[in-house]
Amino acid sequence: MALGGGIFTAQNKILPGSYINVVSLAVATSRLAARGIAALPCALDWGPEGKVFQVTADDFARVPLRKLGYEYKHAKLKGLRDLFKRAKSCYFYRLGTGGAKAANTYANAVYSGTRGNGLRIVIEPGEGHTVADPVYDVSTYMDMTLADKQTVKAADELKDNDYVSFIPTASLAVTAGAPLTGGTNGTVSNADHQTALDKLEKYSFNAIGCLSDDPTVKGLYAAYAKRMRDEVGMKTQAVVHKYTDADSEAVISIENNATAELVYWATGAAAGCEVNQSLTNAVYDGEYVIDADYTQTQLEDAILAGKFIFHIVGNTVNVLKDINTLVTSTEDKGKIFSNNQSVRVADQIANDIASLFNTKYLGKIPNDADGRISFWNDVVKHHQELEKIRAIENFDAANVVVEPGSDKTSIVVTDSVTIVNAMEQLYMTVFCH
C-alpha cells in the first residue's frame, strides 16, 4: 500500500498515513464505506493466472462462464454460489502453477486448465462460400454454449475472444467440431498461497477465505490477517477451518464438517454482514450438508473456545454466535472484541477515518486550529451516521478530541464510542398469581 497505516505505540512513524489504535476503552467525509468485499485464493479450472481478478455478484450471476469457465448452475461453482449468497464482490487469485493450455489446429485456450478441454471450434460455410472464394463461419463453443462467432475468409482475419487465441497460420476447413485437448490444471503448493497473499496485499477487502486444511497454510492466513490489521492498517478477517490457535479477532474459525467447504459461505457472510448487523442466529442458506449434531455442552464449549459453529434450530441450521477466535482478554483487547459485530464497528471506524484523512487531509489541509476543527467535524459527522443506523449509541461529540501531535505535521485523535450489539440472550422473570 502506498500510504502508511496500522497501529502505533509512539509518534515515530516515517510514512505519511493514518495510524489508528482500536482498544477496549478508547475505541478508535461522514460517509460510511460499503461492506461486502471478499478475497479468495482458490484452485480453479479456468481463469487468469498469476494475478488478482475481481468478480462481482452481478458478474457471477450473469457471466460466470466467461469469468470462471462454468455456467451458474454447474456443480463446480457450488462453493462460489455459497460465497456470493452474501458477498457483493470477490477478489480471486487462482492457485497452482505448471498447468497446460488446451489447443487444436485452429486455436489455443486463453488460460491453462482442464476447463479448456470443453472448448471446440466449429467451422461452417459462410454466406456466399465457394471453393474458389471460400467464406467461413468460425464459432467457438464452450460445451454446448456458443461463445463467439466470426465470418472470415482466412484464419489471419480471426480476432481472439475471451476463450481462445486463434492461430493465424491455420488453414480453415469445414468441420462439425474440432475439440481443444491437453488442458491441465497446475499443481498447488503452500508457496502458491503465500504468493496469493502477497498479490492481494494491495487490495482492500472485509474477509479472506482459506480453503486449505493444511495447518501450515491456515497459520499463514491467520498471520496475514493479523499483520494486515496491525501493520498495514487494512482491517480484515481471515476465515479458516478449525484453527482456534489464532486467539485473535483477526481470525474466524469454522468448526463444522470435516473439510473447509463451509469457508465459502462464512467468508461471504463475514464480508457482507453490515456494520449494524450480526450473524448470530443467521440461517445457513447454502448448498452443503452441515454436520450440526451437538449437545448443549458441546455448543457452550465451542463458544468458550472461540469456534464459529452452526447448530440445528427447528428445521434449519443456524449460526450459533457471531464470534472469532479471540479468547484471551487483555487491557487493550477485551472480551468485546471476540464479538464480530463489535469488530465490524471498530473496523468501520478505523477504515473510514483512515480513508477520510488520506484522501481529504493528508498533504492538503494545514495543521492549524481550523484544520483540526475541520477534521473533528468530519469525525463527529461520521460517528453520528453510525449512531443513526444503531451501530453505536449515546455518542457524545465531546469524546472526540483532535490535538496537535509531537511535530508540525501530525495530529493526535482521542475517540470514545459505545458499540451496539444485537440481542442474544433473554433473561425474564414472570410472576404468576
N, C-alpha and C positions, 0 to 999 in steps of 0.2 A: 504494500500500500504506500502511496506517495507521502501521506501525511502521518505524523506520529500519533500514537494512541495507546490506550491501555491504562494501567493503574500507576500511582506514584506513591513513593514513601517520602520523598523530599522534592523540593522545587529545583531539580537539577537536570531536567530534560534538555536534549540538544535539538531534536527535530521540532519544527513548528507543528502544532496539532492540539488535540484535546486529550487531556489525561484525567480520567474520571474514576474516583473510588466509589464503589457502592457497598455500603456496610450496614449492619443491622440498625444502628441508632441514628446515623446520619446518612440516609439513603440519597445516594446521589441521584425564525418564523414560528409560531404556536401550532403549526400543523403536525399531526401525528402520522408517522410513516406507516405505510401499509405493511401487514404481515402476509405470510403465505408462501415465502420462497424457501424451497428445499434444495439440498445438494445430495447427489447420489453417485458415487463411483460404482460401476457395476459392469459385469461381463455381458456383452451384447453380441448378437449375430450380425449386426448391421450398424453403420453409423460412423461419424468422423473418428479418427484415431489421433491420439497424442494431443488433443486439445479439448477444452471445455466447450460444450454446446448447450444451448437453452431450449427447453420445450415448455410452452405454456399449457395450461389446462385446455385452452381452446384448440391449440395445435394438436394435442393428444386426442381430443375428441373428433377433430375434423381430418387431420392429415398424418396419422401415425405411420402409415405405410412409407411415406417419403422420409420421415424423420427417423423411424425406428425399424422399418422393414416389414412390419406386420399390420394387418387391419386391426381395428379397435377390439373386436371380439375374439381375436386369436388367443389361444391358450398361453402362448409365450409372453403375452402382455398382462397376465393375471396380476402379478405383483405391482406393476405400474398402474393398473386400474385402481388397486388399493391405495397407492401413493396419492393419486390425483382425486381421490374421494374428497380430500380436504386441502391439498396443496394447490396454490394458484399457478405456480411456476416451479420448474426444477432445473438446476444446473447439473448436467450429466458429464461424467468422464468415463470413457469406455476403457475398461481394464483389459490387459492382455497384449502381448507382443508376439510377432512372428507368424501372424495369420497370412493366408494367401487369398488373392482375389480370384473369383470365378471368371472364366473367359471362354470365348469361342472364336470362330474365324472372323467374326464381324465386330466384336466389342469386348471390352474388359469391364468388369464391375467397378463402380466408383470406389467401393470400400471392400476391404477383405471381410471374410466371414462366411459361414455356411449359408446365410440367407441369400447370398449371391447366386447360389445354385438353383434358386427359384426363378431366376430370370431367363427369358428366352426372347429371341429375335424372330419375328415373323416378317417375311418379305413377300409381297404380292404385286402383281402387275398394276401399275397406276393407270390413271385415265390417259388414253392416247398411246399406251405402250405398244411398241412394235419391236420386232427383232432388230431392225436396222436402227431404230431410235428408241431404246428402252427407257421406260419410266417406272420407278418402283415406289410403292408404299411400304415404308420400313417402320414396323411397330415394335415397341418394347413392352413386354408383359412381365409383371411380377405375379407368378401363378396365373390366375385367370383374369387379373385386373390389367386393363390397358393403361399403361403409364405414359406413353408418348407415341406420337405418330408423325412421320415426316414423309414428304414426297420429293424424291430426288432422282437424278439420273446416274449418279456415281457416289461411291462411299465418301469421297472427299468433300461432298456437299453436306453431309450429315453433321448436325450440331449435337454436342454432348448434352445429355439430360441429367436428371437427378439420380439416375440409376446406373448408367453406363457411359463410358467414353468410347466412341467409335474408332475403329482402325481405318484411317483414310486410304490405305493401300489395298484394302479388301476388295475382292471382285463380287459385286452383288449378283445374286441369283435367287429365283423364286424358291421359297421354302416354307412349309407349313409351320415350322417352328424349330429353330436351332437353339437348344438349351446352352446356357453357360454352365460350366462344370469346374471343379477343382477348388472351390472356395472353402477355406478352413478358418476356424477361429484361432486367435492367438492363445498362448499359454499365460495364465495369470499367476504372478508371483507376489510375494509380500512387498517387493520393491515397487511393483506397479501401484500399490495403494499409497505408498509414500509419494510417488510421482504425482498421483491424482491430487493428494492433499496440497502438494506444493503448487500445482496449477490452479487450484481453487482458492488459494490464499488471497488473490487479488479481487475476489468477488464477495458480495455480501449476501448472506442467507440466514434464515432463522433456525434451521436444523439440518444436520447432515447425518445420513444413514450409513451404518456399517453392516454389510450383508455377509461378512465373514464370521465364522465361528472359531477361527484361529485366535487363541488368547493373545498372541503377539500383535496381531493386526488390531484386535479390539483395544489393546493398550495404546496402540499408535493413534487411533481415532480419539481416545479419551485424552491423551496428552495434547493432541492437536487442538481440541475444543478448549481445553484449559489455557493453552498458550494464546490462542486467538482472543480469548476473553481478557486475559491478564496483561499480555504484552503488545498485542496488535490493536486492541480496542474494538474488535468486531464481536459483538455479543451473540453467540450461537450456542447450540447444544448438540452433542453427539448422541445419536440413538443407536444402542448396541444390544446384543442378545446375551443375557446372563453374564453381566460384568459389573457387579456391585463393588468390586475392589476400588473403583474410582473414588468413591466417597466425595463427590463433588456435584455442585449444582450444574456443572457443565455437561454432565452425562446422565442420560436416561437409560435404564437397563430393563429390557423386556424379559419377563420371566417365563411366559407360557411357551409350549411347544418345544420340540427337540432341535429345531433349526431356526435360522434367523428370518424366516418368511414374514413374520409379523412386523419386522422392522419397516417394511414398506408403508403399511398403514400408519404406524406410530410416527414415522418421520413426517409424513404428510400432515398428520393431525397436530403434532407438536409445532410444525411450521405455520400451519393455517389457523391455529386457535387464536382468537383475538385477545387483545390485552385485557379486556374486561370480562373474559370468559374462562371457564375451567373445563378440563377433560374428565374430571371426576364424574363418574356415572354415565359417561358418554357411551352410546351403543355402538358396538363394532358392526359396521355395515359393509365389511369387505367380503372376500370370497374364500378365504381359508377356513378350515375347520380348526377351532381352538380347543385345546385341552384345558378346560377350566374347572376340573373336578377337584375342589379344595375344601378342606374343613375350615371352620371359623378360626381355629387356632393357627392353621397354616396361613390364612389371609392376614391375621394380625402379625404374625412373624414376618410376613413379606413386607408389610408397611414399615415395621421397625428396621428391616434390613435395607430399605431404600429400593425396593423392587416395584416396577411398574407392572401391574398384574391385572389380567382380565378374570372376571368371575361370572357365574351364572345368576341372572336376575329374572325369575319367571321363565319366559320363553326366549330371552335374549342373552347375549354375552356383553357385559359392560366393563368399562374401566373401573377398577375399584377406587383408586385415588390417584390424582394427577401429581405424582411425585418424581423426584430424581434420586440419585444415589447418595446425596449428602446426608450423612447420619451423625457426623461429629460436629457439634456446635462449638464455635469459637466466639470471641468478643466481636469480631468483625463479621462473621457469618453465622448468625443464629439460626434457630430452628425454622424461622420463617422462610429461609432460602431453600429448604427442602421441598417447598411447595412450588410447583412450576408456574402457577398463576402469579405468585409473588415475583418469581424470576422474570416473567414476561413483562411485568410492570416496570421493574428496575431496569431491565434491558431496554425497554421502550424509552425511558428517560435518558439513559446513557447514550443510546444510538441517536435519538432525536436531537439532544443538546449538542452532541459532538458534530452532527451534520449542520446544525444551525450555526455553530461557531465557525466551522471550517469553511462554509460557503458564504456567510454574510459578514463575519467579523475578522477572520484571520487575514492580516495584511491589508485590511481595508478601513477599519474603524479605529480612530485614535483611542489610546488607552488613557482617557481622561475621565472626569466625573460624568460628563454627558454620555460618553461611550459606554461606561459601565452601567449607567442608568438604562440605556437602551437595551443592553444585554439582559439586565434584570427584568425589564418589562417583557421581553420575549420569553424568558424562562417562566415567568408568572403566567403569561397567557397560555403557554404550553401546558402547565400544570392545571390551569383552570379547564382546559379541554379534557384532560384526564379525569378531572372531577365530574364534568358533565356526563361522561359515559360511565361513571361509577367505578373507575379503576382505582381511584384514591378518594379519600374522604377527609372532611374537616381541614381542608387546605387553608393555610394562613400565609399570605404573601410575605409577612414579616419573617418567615422562616427561610426565605431565600435571601442570602447576603452575598453581595458581589464587592470584593475589595481589591485594591492593588496587590500585585504579587511582590516577590522579592527583587524583581528587576523591572525596568521600564516597559517591557513587552508582555508581561504576564499578569493575569488576574487570578484571584482565588475565590471560588464559589463554595459557600456552605448551604446545603439544601436539606430539608427535612420533610418527608411526606408520610402519610399513613395509608398503607396499601389495603385495598378491599379484596377479600377472597369470597368465593361462592360458599353458600351454606353447605355444610357437610354432615352436621350432627344435630339432632334434635333431643333436647332434654326437657321433658314435660311431666309435670305432676298434676294429676286430675283428682280433685276431692269429690267423692260421691256421697250423697246423703240419701 
